[in-house]
Amino acid sequence: MSSLKVQDKFFGLSIDDLDGYFLDSEKELDHLISFDIISSTEALLRIDFLKKVYNKDKSDLAREFRLIYKQKANKISLEDDIIETWKRIETSKKKYLSDFLGLLNYRQWIAHGRYWTPKLGVQYNANASYDISEKIFELVPVE
């Protein structure tokens, strides 16, 4: 006969309490996975920006990025400088970039304590974060 060990924190909890605990844990894991996916996508966009600046890429997008970099150096805004420039230059990709901007609001909520009710307009989760970020990875060549 095997002995079953129960952690002290679960001892005496009702089935409803246990269900609540595991549902809360699942939500937290979902938020953390989303945060990781979104952060990786942000890093991709920032690295791409710098590559286009330093490698003197000849595309219209890279030219705009170099102008922004000359003005702002290391104070580049992901939303205002990188994504908005992408949207202006690569108009066919505007929807994907706008979707990612919405996802960044979700990231802000996760990163800054979740003490307010976010007004996101969309219910984000790990799957949605992955789907939106995947479109950004398709836009940006990874070398």
N, C-alpha and C positions, 0 to 999 in steps of 0.2 A: 504494500500500500504506500503510495507516495503522499508526502505531506504537502499541503498547499499553504504557501506563506502569503499573508495579506499585509501590505504596508499599513502602518499605524494610521496614516491619514485617511484610509478607506474604511477602517474598522468602525462599524456602527452606522455607516451611511445607508440611507434607503436606496432603492433602485433608481428612483427619480433623482436623488442627489448624485449618484454615480453617473447616470446618463448626462446630467448637467455638467459635471466635471469633465467628462470626455468630450462633450460637444464644445465646451469652452476651449479645451486643449486643441481640438481640431481646428477651430477658428483661429486660434493663435498661430498654429503651424501654417495655416493658409496665408495669414498676414506676413509671416516671416519669409515664406517662399516667394510671395509677391514682391516683397521688399528687395530680396536678392536678385530677382529677375529684372526688376526696374532699375536697380543700381547698376547692374551689368550693362544694361542698354544705355544708360546715361554715360557710363565710361566709354562705351563704343563710340557714341556721338562726340564726346570730348576728344578722344584720341584721333578720330577721323578729322576733326576740325584742325588739330595741331599738325597732323600729317599733311593736310592740304596746304596749310600755311608754310611749313618748313620745307616741303618738297617742291614748292613752287609749281604746283599743279596748274595747268592752263585752263581748266574749266571755269565757266562763269561763277559757279558756286565758290570755287577756291579763290578766285579774284576778290569776291565779296568778303570772304573770310579774312583774307589778308588785310583788306581795308579796315575791317572791324578790329583785327588784332593790332594794327598800327595805332588805332585810337585807344584801345582798352587794355592792351597787353594781357596781363594775367587776371583781369577782372571781367572775363567773358561770362555772360549769362547764358545758361543752357537754353532757357525758354526764349528770351528776347533776341539773343544774338544768333545762336546756332539753329534752333528749330524754326524760328520765324524767317530766317534767311533761306533755309531749305524750302520752306513753304512758298516763299516769294519766287525763288528761282526754279524750283522743281514743282510746278503747279500740279502736275499729274499725281504727285505723291502727297498732296496737301491733306487728304483725309487720314492717311496713316499717321502723319505727323500731328494732326489735331487730336486724333485718338490717343497718341502718346502724351500729349499735353494734359489731357484729362487724367490719364494714369499717373502723371506726376503729382497731381493734386491728392490722389489716393496715397502716394508715397509720402507726401508731406504729412498727411494725417497719421500714417503709421509711425513715421520717424519722430513726430513731435508730441507723443504722449496719448493720442486718441482720447483726449478729455473733452472734446466737443463733438457734436454731431455734424459730420461732413455733408456738404451740399454738392454731391458729385454728379447727380443726374443719371449715373450708371452704377449698377452694383458690380464692383470689381472683386475679383478673387484670383487665385493662382492661375486658373485656366485662362481667364480673360487677360491677365497680365502677360502670360506666355504668348497668347495669340497676337496681342498688339505688339509686343516686343519682337516677335518673330518677323513681322512685317518690316520693322525698322532694320533688323539684321539683314533682310533681303535687299534693302535699299543701299546699305553701306557695305562696300567690299571689305572683307576681313582678310588680311594678308598674313 
